[in-house]
Amino acid sequence: MSIKKQFIKTKPVCKVTFSVEAKEANVASVIGDFNNWNPEEGALNKLKNGTFKGVFNINKDASYEFKYVIDGAFVNETESDSFLWNEFAGNENGVLTV
């Protein structure tokens, strides 16, 4: 799993690349505050090597809670900027700061 951030000087967004290895999985998404926790908006593409990957423009100067959904299972990004307890989920969410 990994997160790569590319800040755009001319726009108030950051291009964030989410990658998660899940060779046996059929579908994967990244969901969070930045896409209203909507799996369709955070759909990741499966590459030939079994990694799911997607690039999203995310507004800068904010922090967002997020998780991956891999074949219906919620998974945290181990390389999150931090983690935050979420009462609604009863679990920690990863935090992305851009």
C-alpha positions in Angstrom: 0.0 0.0 0.0 1.2 3.5 -0.7 0.1 7.1 -1.1 1.9 9.5 -3.4 1.2 13.2 -3.3 1.9 15.7 -6.1 1.2 19.3 -5.3 0.0 21.5 -8.2 1.4 25.0 -7.8 -1.2 26.6 -10.1 -4.3 24.9 -8.6 -5.7 24.5 -5.1 -5.5 20.7 -5.4 -3.1 17.9 -4.8 -2.9 14.9 -7.2 -3.0 11.9 -4.8 -2.2 8.4 -6.1 -3.5 5.5 -4.0 -2.0 2.1 -4.6 -3.0 -1.1 -2.8 -1.8 -4.7 -3.6 -4.7 -7.1 -3.7 -3.9 -9.8 -6.2 -6.9 -12.0 -5.2 -9.4 -9.2 -5.1 -12.0 -8.4 -7.8 -12.7 -4.7 -6.9 -11.2 -2.0 -4.7 -12.0 1.6 -3.9 -10.7 4.4 -1.7 -13.5 6.1 0.2 -13.3 9.1 2.5 -14.3 12.6 3.4 -13.0 13.8 0.0 -15.6 11.7 -2.0 -18.5 11.4 0.5 -17.5 7.8 1.3 -18.7 6.8 -2.2 -17.1 3.6 -3.5 -18.0 4.5 -7.1 -16.3 7.8 -6.9 -13.2 6.2 -5.5 -13.0 3.1 -7.8 -9.4 1.9 -8.3 -8.2 0.2 -11.5 -6.6 -3.2 -11.3 -3.2 -3.5 -12.9 -1.7 -6.7 -14.4 0.6 -7.1 -11.4 -2.5 -7.3 -9.0 -2.1 -3.8 -7.7 -5.2 -1.5 -7.6 -4.3 2.1 -8.4 -6.1 5.5 -8.8 -5.2 9.1 -9.0 -7.6 11.8 -7.5 -7.5 15.6 -7.3 -8.0 16.4 -3.7 -8.4 19.9 -2.3 -5.3 21.2 -0.5 -4.9 22.6 3.0 -7.1 20.0 4.7 -7.2 16.6 6.4 -9.5 13.8 5.3 -10.4 10.5 6.9 -10.4 7.5 4.5 -10.2 3.8 4.0 -9.9 1.2 1.3 -12.8 -1.1 0.4 -11.4 -4.4 -1.0 -14.0 -6.9 -2.0 -16.3 -5.4 0.6 -13.7 -5.4 3.5 -12.6 -2.1 5.0 -8.8 -1.8 5.2 -6.6 1.1 6.5 -3.6 2.4 4.6 -0.5 1.6 6.7 1.2 4.7 5.3 -1.5 7.1 6.4 -0.3 10.4 7.7 -2.1 9.6 11.0 -5.0 7.6 12.3 -8.2 8.9 14.0 -10.8 7.0 16.0 -14.2 7.2 14.4 -17.2 6.7 16.7 -19.6 6.0 13.8 -17.4 3.2 12.4 -16.2 2.0 15.8 -12.7 1.8 14.4 -9.8 3.9 13.4 -9.6 5.5 10.0 -6.5 6.6 8.1 -6.0 10.3 7.8 -4.7 12.0 4.6 -3.3 15.5 5.1 -2.7 17.6 1.9 
